[in-house]
Amino acid sequence: MGKPNVSDEFKRDAVAQITERGYPVAEVSQRLGVSQHSLYAWKRQLGRQVLGDASKDAEIGQLKRELARVTEERDILKKATAYFARDAK
């Protein structure tokens, strides 16, 4: 007996029934006709994807903060240059 191919959407929905709706793994397994082992594997797989997305979001946030700081420093230097150039004339 081969492995049935199931879509990523099916996997996400099955895992959501466990994690978000609180159904027991055994019940979801029986209702959907997949093994409990598969459900746990999908849950682990999708959890890693979410963690990967979270780390990307954290990096984007850090880069945005750094960009804001560098932009502020640039603006301060522009103002200082204009101030000192005005005094030199």
Order of alpha helices (4+ residues) and beta strands (2+ residues): alpha-alpha-alpha
